[in-house]
Amino acid sequence: MCDTFIALGDATLDGSVIFAKNSDRPAGEGQTLQTFEMGRYEAGSVLSCTYIDIPQVAKTLPVVLSKIDWMWGAEMGINEAGVVIGNEAVWTTASPGPPALLGMDLVRLGLERGATARAAVELITDLLETFGQGGACAQNDPGFTYDNSFILADFSEAFVLETAGKNWVVKKLTNGSANISNRLSIRAEHDFCSASVKEYKEASSNHPADFAALFSAASLDVEPCSREHWGAQYLAKNNGKITIDSMQNILKDHESGICMHGGFETTASMIVQLHADGIIQLWALDNPHPCEGSYRLIEAFDQSAGRGSV
């Protein structure tokens, strides 16, 4: 579940970068927008994530997170440096591991520790290889587990990161727009990958491994009735003129299922706009069903003023 979108400067009307995500969770789960100020920690400090403890860093960045009440991590968020991250559930052939870091933990860790999107990619992949991912992703369903994909962006760069167990692959987005939705989508055209993925090569060639073909437990093709298909169509239709209203319309679309109702529902929604002058604007809906609600503009972080405020 979930749908995540990114439109780079050439795809938007005003040249800004626009990120958007619907968080689809088991119906009734609490999810709210929360602010965490900069943290400073002594050497040797320990951080308790949802299921495991890991070493804490000396300093964490101020963040605004759309956070599920029962877990430490977050579905999506933005930090003071202008890094925005959202994750997706993906189902892979990698063997499930023991409780470790959740994808939502990795979102929050990337935002608290990464001053650029590229740095956040490096942090998340290092944490993934060191600690792994695993554990129940729903409060009342211990069997509901999955691997994760991510969109990460800042003022100047954007990436799609996809994982299967401790295996990972990254594709840099250089223009246009992109969306991800519960399916491994990166094939052989990737920019970075884990050492484990580098080992998967055709015997007669030196080409990068086809990540989705190696690890996907779902179809390699985008189904024409899927949320991913409809999301891509909406982005393409508005290419070069995407605005906050465009993104709201996508996230509110009930017919495609992007705005989800039922046993799983869209419990929260977020849009972030990164302007070339350093202004960050955040629109959020932390009530279920975007098609029935109104987004509110929240003062976030103003890089042009050299300070952060919420």
N, C-alpha and C positions, 0 to 999 in steps of 0.2 A: 504494500500500500504506500501511499504518498506520491506526490509528483513535485519535481524540482525543476526550475527554469532559470536560464541565464541569457541575457541579451547584452552583447558588447556594444561599444560606442557606435559602430557603423550600422547596427540594427535598430538603434533607438532614435527617436525624433530629435532629441537635443544633444546627442553624443555622450550621454551618461551611461553608466553600467547599471543594469537593473536585474536584481535577483528576486526570485519569488518561490515560495513553497507552500503547499498544503500538507499538514501533518495528519495522517490518517491513523487512528488508534482504535483499540477496542472501545466500543460505545460506553460512555460514562466515565472514562478516565479523566482525571483532572489535569489540565495543562494551562500554565499561566506564563505571562511575560514577567521576567524577573531580572533585576539589575544586580551585578556583583562588582564592587569597587576593586581597585588595584590591591593586590596582596603582596606582602613581603614575609619571607619565611627564613628561619635559621637553617644552617647546614644540617643535613640529616633528618629534616622533617619528612613526615609520611603523609601522603594524601589517600584518603579512603574514597575510592570510586564506588560504583554500585555494588560490585561483588568482590573486588580485590583491592589491596593497598599497593601503591607504587610510590617511588620517591617523589617528593615535592620539589619544585624549582624555587630559586631564590626570589623570583618576582613573577607575578601574574598580571596580565593586562585587564583593565576594566572591560566588562562585557555586558551585553543585553541578550538574554537567552529566552527562547520559548521552551520552557522546561516542564517535563512531566513530573507530577508531584511526588511519585513514589521512588524515582531514581535520581542518581546524582547528575547524570548527563542531560543533554538537551537535544531536541530534534533539529534546531536551527538557531542561528544567532549572528551577532555582529560584535566586533571588538573596536576599541578606540582607534586602532590603526587602520580601520577600514577593511578588515578581512571579514568576509561573510562565508558561512558554511552551512550546508544542509545535507542530510543523509537519506538513503533509501534502503529498504530491505531488499536483498537479492538472495535467491536460493541457488546453491551451488552443489557440486559433487564433492567438495572438500569434506572430510570427516568432521563431525561436530566435536569441538573440544570442551573441556570443563569450563565452569564459570570463569570468565576472565573480563576483558574490557568489552563493553557493549559499543555498538556503533555510535550511540548517543553520548557515551563517555568520550569517545574519540572526537566528536564534534566539539564538545566543551573544552577538551584538552587542547585541540588545535587553536581554538579561539583565545583561550587564556594564555597560551605560550607562543603563538605565532604572530609576528609583527608584519608578515607578508603572506600572501596566499602560497607562494612557493615554500616559505619556511614552514607553514602549517602542513603542507603535503609531506615535507621531510620529517616533521615531528610525528605525524600520524603513522606514517609507514614504519618509522623506527619503533614506535610504541607497539604497533601491530606485530612486528617481527620479534620483539622482546617479550611481550606478555600474551599475545594472541587475542582472539575475540571469541566470546561465547557466553552463554547464560540465557536464562529466560528473558524475553523481551516484552512480556505482558505480565502484569501483577498477579493475575489469578490463573495463569496457564503456564506451568513449568515446561511444557513441551513445545512452546512457541519460541523457536530460535531461528536466527538467520544470519547470513553474512551481510556486508554493507557496501554500497557505493556512495559517492559524495560528489557534490559540486562545491568548489572552493574558488573564491574570486576576491580581488581587491581592485584598486583604482586602475591598475595597469595590466594585470594578468588574470587568467581564469583556467581552471583545470577540472577534468573529470578523473576521479580516482575510483577504481573498482577493485574489490577484494574477493578472495576465496580462501578461507582459513587465514594462514599467514602469507599467502601468495597475493601479489598486488600488481597493478599496472596503472599507468597515468597517461592521459592524453591532454596535451595543452590545446586550449581553444584560442585561435588566433583572430577569428572574425565571426560575424553573424550571431546566431543564437543556438542554443542547445537545450535539451531536456532529457531527464532520466526518470525511469518509472519501473522499479522492481524487476529489472532484467539486466544481465550483463550485456553491454553494448559495444565494448571496445574489442576490436578484432586484432589483426596484426599491425595496424597502423597506430602504434603508441610511441611515446617519447621516453618514458622511463619505466622500469619494471624491477621487481625483486630478483635477487640472484637465482631463486628457485625457478622463476619463470624463464630466465635466460637458458636454463638447461633443456627446456622443451623446444627443440628445433628439429625441423625436418632433416633427415639423415643426409639428404643430397643438397641442402642449401644452408645459407647462413642468415635466413630471414627471421625476423622476430616471431615468436610464437603467437598463434591465434588464441588470445586469452579466453574469449567467450566460448569458442569451440572446445577448448580444453576443460573448462570448469562449469559451464552453464548446465543447470538442471532443468532449464526451461527452453522453449523454442528459441532458435537463433534469429528468427524472423519477427519483425514487428507486425502483430496482428492488426488487420485493418479496422477492427472495432475496438481496439484497445485505447486506454487513456493516453499511452505514450504516442500512438499514432495521431490522435486528435490534438494533443498538445503540440506536436511538431507542426501539424497543419495550421494551427492558430498562429504560431510564431512565424511561419513562412508567409502567411497571408498578410501579416503586419510588418514584414521585414523592412527596415529603414524608417519606420514610423511608430515603433513600439513605445508606449508611454505607461505611466502608472495605471491609467484607466484600462489600457490593453491588458496588462497583467491581472488587474482585478477581474476583468471579464473572463479571462481564462480560468482563474481560480474559483470563480463563482459558477462555472459551467456545470450544471447538474446533469444534463442529458448525456454527456460523455462519461460521467462518473468521476471527473476530476474533483468536483465537489461531492463527497461520498456520504451516503446515508445508509443506515442499517446496522448490522452487528459490528462492522467497522465503520467509523464515521470520521469526517474531517473535524478534528477537535480544535485545531488552531491553524492560523494562516499568517504569513508574513511576506512583506515586500520591502526590499531595501534598494535605495537609489544612491549610487556613488557618483557625485558630480566631479568634474575635472578640477574645480577650484577647491576641492577638499571637503565640501559639505556632504554629510551623510544624513539621509532622511529615511525614516522607518515608518511604515504603515503596518498595523497589526490588527488581527481579529483573534481574540482568545476565547471566543464562544464557538460552539459547533455550528457547522453548515454555513459557509461563506455566502451561499446563494440567498440566505435569509438575513444576513447581517450587513453592517456598514463598517468599513475599515476606519481606524482612527490614526491620524498622523501624530507621531510621537517625536519630540525633540530628542535627538541622539547625540552624536559626537561631531563637533565642528573642528575639522583639521585646519581650516584657514585661520582660526583664532588660536591655534596651538594649545587647545585644551579639550577636555571631554566633559560633557554634562548630559544629564538625562532628566 
